[in-house]
Amino acid sequence: MFRKMYDSLSMPVHLELLVQDENICLKTWYQISEYDYELPYRNDAAKAGSIERSLYIDNSCEYMSVPADVSGVYHTKIPAGRFGGGEKQAGESFLPNIPADIRDQYATKLAGTYWRCNSFAWIDPTDPSILGGEQSDAACWTIGIGYRQVGTTWVNAGHDSRNKPDGSALDGGNSAGDPDDNYKDTIMNCAFPSQNAFALSANTKGHPLRESRRLGAPASLFVYQPFTDTNFTDCSLSFKYNKGYGFSTNTTGWTVGDGYNYLTDMDSALPSMTVTSGGGSIDADGYGTVEFKMVDSDGATIDHATDIYLECTGGYLPKNRVSITGGTGSFKVGALGMESGDEFKVKIGFRMYTGLADVVFTVA
């Protein structure tokens, strides 16, 4: 298991990564002025009587704590939530939870800064909307950070706020009495809902990490879950954060990744397949047997029960799915209807993480 960090995220946010056995939460914090930091919290309860809502999200999500359960939906955790009036934090308070190897470089960068939490996203396989194809053995869960309009606000003298320091509302517009008042959209960097990148790439045949970019939010977190019963605290992680703002986390064991190349992390974190017997020459209309094993990045056999999925470019597979135990398995393949000199191959992999090994046959 590894935890690698890369300072290559372009989005200007401080990230907060909370890893638990059964789920993972990623939160975003954006920088605010001291003016806004000193303002009292906006009281949403005062508006409750005029707005009837079914979905309720508590925006008082304290630093280094997961969001409270939501109400009014089929599940207690929505895939992603965004709010404009979240908790506030002084930059110096982030330092104890920044990984030790990079902590010192943020002592100066965060000094005298102020932050507000504005979004979160969950990796939560217990969500009833996640189907078996997405929640399968060998998953690459990702969360992206992208731009979203989360509301509108009055701007006064360069400070985003709904009220003046004395508590009175801003005039709005460029009025003669308060010429610096402006009305603008609030565009923020927010966490997007998680996804298993393999569920997309299995259909498009594109690289899983390329598929993660298609939703308009550069992937920040990559969680490599080898089996559905593997706790997230035991999974390898790759994490991209903004070099200027850093990140906080409740986990240890982080190392600096190799430059900006995180593409090989996926291969080393997840199981692969090695063919131990089979392939080569096969008689026309005859059958052959293939034996294989599931191994880790060091070549050691992984003793874990799972289902392996097969695809062929020719011939005949009596079974397209093989259950293995003890890390080893076998299957039969036939050259039905084929002629001497024909070639075909069988691909071995997981349901969504396909083609990990090829077995090539030539018809005698």
Stockholm file with secondary structure:
# STOCKHOLM 1.0

chainA/1-364         MFRKMYDSLSMPVHLELLVQDENICLKTWYQISEYDYELPYRNDAAKAGSIERSLYIDNSCEYMSVPADVSGVYHTKIPAGRFGGGEKQAGESFLPNIPADIRDQYATKLAGTYWRCNSFAWIDPTDPSILGGEQSDAACWTIGIGYRQVGTTWVNAGHDSRNKPDGSALDGGNSAGDPDDNYKDTIMNCAFPSQNAFALSANTKGHPLRESRRLGAPASLFVYQPFTDTNFTDCSLSFKYNKGYGFSTNTTGWTVGDGYNYLTDMDSALPSMTVTSGGGSIDADGYGTVEFKMVDSDGATIDHATDIYLECTGGYLPKNRVSITGGTGSFKVGALGMESGDEFKVKIGFRMYTGLADVVFTVA
#=GR chainA/1-364 SS CCEEEECCCCSCCEEEEEECSSCEEEEEEEEECHHHHHSCCCCGGGGTTTCCCSCBCCCCCCTTSCCCCCBSSSSSSCSEEECSSCCEEEGGGGGGGSCHHHHTTHHHHHTTCEEEEEEEEEECTTCTTCCTTTSCSSEEEEEEEEEEEEEEEEEETTEEESBCTTSCBCCCSSCSSCTTCEEEEEEEEEECCCEEHHHHHHHHCSCHHHHHHTTSSCEEEEEEESSTTSCGGGSEEEEECCTTTCEEESCCCEEECSTTCCTTHHHHHSCEEEEEECCEEECTTCEEEEEEEEECTTSCBCCCCEEEEEEESSSBCSCSEEEEBTTEEEEEEECTTCCTTCEEEEEEECSSSCCSEEEEEEEC
#=GC SS_cons         CCEEEECCCCSCCEEEEEECSSCEEEEEEEEECHHHHHSCCCCGGGGTTTCCCSCBCCCCCCTTSCCCCCBSSSSSSCSEEECSSCCEEEGGGGGGGSCHHHHTTHHHHHTTCEEEEEEEEEECTTCTTCCTTTSCSSEEEEEEEEEEEEEEEEEETTEEESBCTTSCBCCCSSCSSCTTCEEEEEEEEEECCCEEHHHHHHHHCSCHHHHHHTTSSCEEEEEEESSTTSCGGGSEEEEECCTTTCEEESCCCEEECSTTCCTTHHHHHSCEEEEEECCEEECTTCEEEEEEEEECTTSCBCCCCEEEEEEESSSBCSCSEEEEBTTEEEEEEECTTCCTTCEEEEEEECSSSCCSEEEEEEEC
//
